[in-house]
Amino acid sequence: MANHRESWALENRSPKVLDISEEDREEQSTRSRDSSQTSVPRPKKEMSERDKFISGLGNDDQTDEEERENTMTDGNSEKEILVVASKLKNYIRAKSGMNTSGAVVDVLSDKMRELCDQAIEAAKRDGRKTVMDRDFG
């Protein structure tokens, strides 16, 4: 009978609180007191465009639709892979026993973008803001 605890295994638990010696605690508290008395406020760092985008502080003069359009068309975002390559390769191998080239995921992602664009247009024609399964048909 297999048992996950073998005779050679030692059971240890990680410490819940970092063990700090008394000397280290005193040194740490002295350092924090000294730094709080002599601290000079640091100037605020300028946020990068990426940080502004992540925190939602983008340009206020752009509409939401323009922002969404720009996020997919700037830089390499346009060529982002939309397919899980390992799942695709596993499917092809299970179905046919064939290998899959690395370039397949790029081509398939492009095809998916085209299909999504067509579905978006179909949803807009129907006056919806939600893309549904029927938009792909």
C-alpha positions as CSV (number, residue, x, y, z in Angstrom):
1,M,0.0,0.0,0.0
2,A,1.5,3.3,-1.1
3,N,1.7,6.1,1.5
4,H,2.6,9.7,0.8
5,R,4.5,9.9,4.1
6,E,7.5,7.7,3.7
7,S,9.7,6.8,6.6
8,W,12.5,9.1,5.4
9,A,10.2,12.2,5.0
10,L,10.4,14.9,7.7
11,E,7.4,17.0,8.5
12,N,8.2,20.6,8.8
13,R,6.1,23.7,8.8
14,S,7.1,27.1,7.7
15,P,7.2,29.8,10.3
16,K,4.1,32.1,10.5
17,V,6.1,35.1,11.7
18,L,9.6,35.9,10.7
19,D,11.9,35.2,13.6
20,I,14.0,38.3,14.3
21,S,16.6,38.5,17.0
22,E,16.3,41.2,19.7
23,E,19.3,43.0,18.3
24,D,17.8,43.1,14.8
25,R,14.5,44.4,16.2
26,E,16.3,47.2,18.1
27,E,18.3,48.1,15.0
28,Q,15.2,48.1,12.8
29,S,13.3,50.4,15.2
30,T,16.2,52.8,15.5
31,R,16.5,53.0,11.8
32,S,12.8,53.6,11.3
33,R,12.8,56.4,14.0
34,D,15.9,58.1,12.4
35,S,14.4,57.9,9.0
36,S,11.0,59.3,10.1
37,Q,12.7,62.3,11.6
38,T,14.9,63.1,8.7
39,S,12.8,62.0,5.8
40,V,12.4,64.3,2.9
41,P,9.3,63.8,0.8
42,R,10.2,62.3,-2.5
43,P,8.9,64.0,-5.7
44,K,6.1,62.0,-7.3
45,K,7.3,59.9,-10.2
46,E,5.7,60.7,-13.6
47,M,3.4,57.9,-14.6
48,S,4.1,56.1,-17.9
49,E,1.4,55.7,-20.5
50,R,1.1,52.0,-19.6
51,D,0.6,52.8,-15.9
52,K,-2.0,55.4,-16.8
53,F,-3.8,52.9,-19.0
54,I,-3.7,50.2,-16.3
55,S,-5.0,52.6,-13.6
56,G,-7.7,54.0,-15.9
57,L,-6.2,57.5,-16.0
58,G,-5.9,57.7,-19.8
59,N,-6.6,60.8,-21.9
60,D,-10.0,62.2,-21.0
61,D,-10.5,63.7,-24.4
62,Q,-10.7,60.2,-26.0
63,T,-14.0,58.4,-26.0
64,D,-14.3,54.9,-24.7
65,E,-14.6,53.5,-28.2
66,E,-11.5,55.3,-29.4
67,E,-9.6,54.0,-26.4
68,R,-10.7,50.4,-27.0
69,E,-9.7,50.7,-30.7
70,N,-6.3,52.2,-29.9
71,T,-5.5,49.4,-27.3
72,M,-5.7,46.7,-30.0
73,T,-4.1,48.7,-32.8
74,D,-1.0,50.2,-31.2
75,G,2.3,48.3,-31.0
76,N,2.3,44.5,-31.0
77,S,-1.2,44.1,-29.5
78,E,-2.6,43.6,-33.0
79,K,-0.5,40.4,-33.3
80,E,-1.4,39.0,-29.9
81,I,-2.1,35.3,-30.0
82,L,-5.8,34.5,-29.3
83,V,-5.5,30.8,-29.3
84,V,-4.1,28.5,-26.6
85,A,-1.3,26.8,-28.6
86,S,-1.0,23.7,-26.4
87,K,-4.7,23.0,-26.6
88,L,-4.7,23.4,-30.4
89,K,-1.7,21.2,-30.8
90,N,-3.2,18.5,-28.5
91,Y,-6.4,18.6,-30.5
92,I,-4.7,18.2,-33.8
93,R,-2.5,15.4,-32.6
94,A,-5.4,13.5,-31.0
95,K,-7.6,13.9,-34.1
96,S,-5.1,13.1,-36.7
97,G,-1.8,12.1,-35.2
98,M,-0.1,15.0,-36.9
99,N,2.3,17.7,-35.6
100,T,1.4,21.4,-35.7
101,S,3.7,24.2,-37.0
102,G,4.3,27.2,-34.7
103,A,3.0,29.5,-37.5
104,V,-0.5,27.9,-37.3
105,V,-1.5,29.9,-34.1
106,D,-0.7,33.2,-35.8
107,V,-2.8,32.4,-38.8
108,L,-5.6,31.0,-36.7
109,S,-5.5,34.2,-34.5
110,D,-5.8,36.3,-37.6
111,K,-8.8,34.3,-38.8
112,M,-10.4,34.7,-35.3
113,R,-9.9,38.4,-35.5
114,E,-11.7,38.5,-38.8
115,L,-14.6,36.4,-37.4
116,C,-14.8,38.6,-34.3
117,D,-14.9,41.8,-36.4
118,Q,-17.7,40.4,-38.5
119,A,-19.6,39.4,-35.3
120,I,-19.1,42.9,-33.8
121,E,-20.6,44.4,-37.0
122,A,-23.6,42.0,-36.8
123,A,-24.2,43.0,-33.2
124,K,-24.0,46.7,-34.1
125,R,-26.5,46.2,-36.9
126,D,-28.9,44.6,-34.5
127,G,-28.4,47.6,-32.1
128,R,-26.8,45.5,-29.3
129,K,-23.7,46.1,-27.3
130,T,-23.2,42.4,-26.7
131,V,-21.7,40.0,-29.2
132,M,-23.6,36.7,-29.1
133,D,-23.1,33.3,-30.5
134,R,-25.6,34.0,-33.3
135,D,-23.4,36.8,-34.6
136,F,-20.8,34.3,-35.7
137,G,-23.3,32.4,-37.9
